[in-house]
Amino acid sequence: MNTDKKIPADVTQIIDACPFGIVTVNSASIVDYANTAFTKITGIEIESILNTPNHVMWKTLLKYYSVDGNMKTYIGGVLTLRANNSLNVVRLSCQLPKQSNTKQILYFQDITAESEVDRMKSEFLYSATHELRNPIAIIFGFSELLINNEFDRTASLDIIETIHQQAKDLNHLTNELLDIARIESRKGKDFAISEESVGKILLTIEKEWCGRVGKERIRLTLPSQIPKVLIDKDKIKQAITNVMSNACKYSPEDSVVSIDIALDKVMSDSMIGISIHDDGFGMSTEDISHLFERFWRSDRFRHIPGTGLGMSIVKEIVEYHQGVIDIASAVNQGTTVTIWLPVYIDLASLE
């Protein structure tokens, strides 16, 4: 920290503990003060700007940062600085003290996380709007055909079936968007957590999926003893169902999707795994790296209907439960998704 200014020690400690980088410029336009937070936030050493003219400090800043906005209007306002060689984003605000020997006080705030959230929100809204427009456009176009033209019953039914399918897809997409928004906005407040049997949940899922794709496609294997977990059973069931949907959708119709319980981490990590394996098309390393991104879909599977939101929802649910997801897959060699959940521990029994 600059000590050229005579500042009481207790004030110095307070300023050093401040999360904002602070730089002052005196009436002669010389940088005469900077706190240690300036270096932490910008990565620029205090010595490189201290006792230098204001314009030299700006030259130093602009070696490492580019500026959003008009620099001519920043005095008394705010600028956003983006690092040239990293993801760092810094907000710079300026105050002009009155009746003081200090000409400017500059405040530097690290807003990297905030900027990333804003970027993700913008991308999410753009992607959601794009995905919603497609079925809406098809519904509008085909309904307009029915209004303005006369068709025989066969042709009319074909158009109506298309409209119905698109409305179904639109409803599914809307529900998934609402699921993500609800989980994020409520931050788990609407989760009903209780001690549950994984075995019972999987038996219910087995029955449902046997009804959907046939008994010959689903194979459930349960060990005799399964530790209980502390979960919202409906949310976990939704997560498993999303994984099951992918397993059945991205594998041949005559192949088997197996569900197993993994117990190898029970003793070491106090977790049990729910593994869903298919012998389907599999994923590349690149595919796996994007799997949990919202609306992302591999170019290999664009012909298969989907929203690209299913695994994002799985991730949100599992992470809220303090669980983890393991993915093992290779192209044309199938995929295994394992959802690891913490084992329920009765703390009263440990007393």
Solvent accessible surface area in square Angstrom, and as a share of the most:
residue,aa,sasa,rsa
1,M,53,0.24
2,N,5,0.02
3,T,108,0.63
4,D,90,0.47
5,K,64,0.27
6,K,205,0.87
7,I,50,0.25
8,P,83,0.52
9,A,77,0.60
10,D,90,0.47
11,V,58,0.33
12,T,30,0.18
13,Q,127,0.57
14,I,122,0.62
15,I,36,0.18
16,D,45,0.23
17,A,85,0.66
18,C,33,0.20
19,P,105,0.66
20,F,74,0.31
21,G,0,0.00
22,I,27,0.14
23,V,0,0.00
24,T,12,0.07
25,V,0,0.00
26,N,37,0.19
27,S,85,0.55
28,A,72,0.56
29,S,35,0.23
30,I,52,0.26
31,V,0,0.00
32,D,23,0.12
33,Y,7,0.02
34,A,0,0.00
35,N,0,0.00
36,T,41,0.24
37,A,6,0.05
38,F,0,0.00
39,T,34,0.20
40,K,163,0.69
41,I,16,0.08
42,T,9,0.05
43,G,61,0.59
44,I,5,0.03
45,E,106,0.48
46,I,12,0.06
47,E,136,0.61
48,S,53,0.34
49,I,0,0.00
50,L,32,0.16
51,N,91,0.47
52,T,28,0.16
53,P,49,0.31
54,N,24,0.12
55,H,113,0.50
56,V,49,0.28
57,M,0,0.00
58,W,22,0.08
59,K,134,0.57
60,T,16,0.09
61,L,1,0.00
62,L,75,0.37
63,K,144,0.61
64,Y,110,0.42
65,Y,6,0.02
66,S,55,0.36
67,V,36,0.21
68,D,58,0.30
69,G,66,0.64
70,N,82,0.42
71,M,69,0.31
72,K,183,0.78
73,T,98,0.57
74,Y,15,0.06
75,I,77,0.39
76,G,52,0.50
77,G,24,0.23
78,V,88,0.50
79,L,7,0.03
80,T,32,0.18
81,L,0,0.00
82,R,99,0.36
83,A,19,0.15
84,N,77,0.39
85,N,145,0.74
86,S,61,0.39
87,L,153,0.76
88,N,60,0.31
89,V,9,0.05
90,V,0,0.00
91,R,72,0.26
92,L,0,0.00
93,S,32,0.21
94,C,5,0.03
95,Q,104,0.46
96,L,89,0.44
97,P,44,0.28
98,K,181,0.77
99,Q,194,0.86
100,S,61,0.39
101,N,130,0.67
102,T,23,0.13
103,K,95,0.40
104,Q,12,0.05
105,I,38,0.19
106,L,0,0.00
107,Y,58,0.22
108,F,0,0.00
109,Q,59,0.26
110,D,77,0.40
111,I,14,0.07
112,T,36,0.21
113,A,78,0.60
114,E,81,0.37
115,S,19,0.13
116,E,72,0.32
117,V,73,0.42
118,D,78,0.40
119,R,111,0.40
120,M,104,0.47
121,K,121,0.51
122,S,72,0.46
123,E,92,0.41
124,F,44,0.18
125,L,118,0.59
126,Y,163,0.62
127,S,30,0.19
128,A,9,0.07
129,T,74,0.43
130,H,91,0.41
131,E,45,0.20
132,L,49,0.24
133,R,162,0.59
134,N,74,0.38
135,P,12,0.08
136,I,91,0.46
137,A,62,0.48
138,I,60,0.31
139,I,41,0.21
140,F,131,0.55
141,G,31,0.30
142,F,66,0.27
143,S,36,0.24
144,E,77,0.34
145,L,76,0.38
146,L,56,0.28
147,I,139,0.71
148,N,103,0.53
149,N,68,0.35
150,E,175,0.79
151,F,77,0.32
152,D,98,0.51
153,R,181,0.66
154,T,107,0.62
155,A,35,0.27
156,S,24,0.15
157,L,73,0.36
158,D,87,0.45
159,I,13,0.07
160,I,83,0.42
161,E,112,0.50
162,T,41,0.24
163,I,33,0.17
164,H,123,0.55
165,Q,84,0.37
166,Q,35,0.16
167,A,43,0.33
168,K,121,0.51
169,D,53,0.28
170,L,39,0.19
171,N,89,0.46
172,H,97,0.43
173,L,8,0.04
174,T,53,0.31
175,N,69,0.36
176,E,14,0.06
177,L,27,0.14
178,L,91,0.45
179,D,29,0.15
180,I,1,0.01
181,A,54,0.42
182,R,105,0.38
183,I,12,0.06
184,E,74,0.33
185,S,84,0.54
186,R,107,0.39
187,K,154,0.65
188,G,6,0.05
189,K,152,0.64
190,D,51,0.27
191,F,18,0.08
192,A,76,0.59
193,I,75,0.38
194,S,47,0.30
195,E,81,0.37
196,E,34,0.15
197,S,30,0.20
198,V,3,0.02
199,G,8,0.08
200,K,147,0.62
201,I,15,0.08
202,L,0,0.00
203,L,91,0.45
204,T,61,0.35
205,I,0,0.00
206,E,46,0.20
207,K,159,0.67
208,E,61,0.27
209,W,12,0.04
210,C,24,0.14
211,G,69,0.66
212,R,144,0.52
213,V,42,0.24
214,G,20,0.20
215,K,161,0.68
216,E,133,0.59
217,R,13,0.05
218,I,12,0.06
219,R,139,0.51
220,L,30,0.15
221,T,74,0.43
222,L,58,0.29
223,P,46,0.29
224,S,111,0.72
225,Q,147,0.65
226,I,43,0.22
227,P,37,0.23
228,K,96,0.41
229,V,0,0.00
230,L,87,0.43
231,I,1,0.00
232,D,7,0.04
233,K,100,0.43
234,D,97,0.50
235,K,36,0.15
236,I,1,0.01
237,K,54,0.23
238,Q,50,0.22
239,A,0,0.00
240,I,1,0.00
241,T,27,0.16
242,N,24,0.12
243,V,3,0.02
244,M,0,0.00
245,S,36,0.23
246,N,43,0.22
247,A,5,0.04
248,C,12,0.07
249,K,74,0.32
250,Y,43,0.16
251,S,6,0.04
252,P,56,0.35
253,E,154,0.69
254,D,129,0.67
255,S,16,0.10
256,V,50,0.29
257,V,0,0.00
258,S,5,0.03
259,I,0,0.00
260,D,53,0.27
261,I,22,0.11
262,A,23,0.18
263,L,66,0.33
264,D,111,0.58
265,K,56,0.24
266,V,34,0.19
267,M,178,0.79
268,S,87,0.56
269,D,75,0.39
270,S,47,0.30
271,M,26,0.12
272,I,0,0.00
273,G,0,0.00
274,I,1,0.01
275,S,17,0.11
276,I,3,0.01
277,H,61,0.27
278,D,10,0.05
279,D,85,0.44
280,G,5,0.05
281,F,70,0.29
282,G,6,0.06
283,M,24,0.11
284,S,38,0.24
285,T,119,0.69
286,E,108,0.48
287,D,10,0.05
288,I,48,0.24
289,S,76,0.49
290,H,49,0.22
291,L,26,0.13
292,F,54,0.23
293,E,82,0.37
294,R,67,0.24
295,F,19,0.08
296,W,66,0.23
297,R,32,0.12
298,S,10,0.07
299,D,121,0.62
300,R,91,0.33
301,F,21,0.09
302,R,135,0.49
303,H,146,0.65
304,I,20,0.10
305,P,103,0.65
306,G,34,0.33
307,T,20,0.12
308,G,20,0.19
309,L,0,0.00
310,G,16,0.16
311,M,11,0.05
312,S,5,0.03
313,I,1,0.00
314,V,0,0.00
315,K,73,0.31
316,E,47,0.21
317,I,0,0.00
318,V,0,0.00
319,E,94,0.42
320,Y,89,0.34
321,H,15,0.07
322,Q,148,0.66
323,G,6,0.05
324,V,73,0.42
325,I,33,0.17
326,D,66,0.34
327,I,37,0.19
328,A,64,0.50
329,S,30,0.20
330,A,39,0.30
331,V,62,0.36
332,N,114,0.59
333,Q,139,0.62
334,G,2,0.02
335,T,14,0.08
336,T,36,0.21
337,V,11,0.07
338,T,12,0.07
339,I,1,0.00
340,W,13,0.05
341,L,0,0.00
342,P,44,0.28
343,V,27,0.15
344,Y,65,0.25
345,I,89,0.45
346,D,66,0.34
347,L,129,0.64
348,A,71,0.55
349,S,81,0.52
350,L,124,0.61
351,E,190,0.85
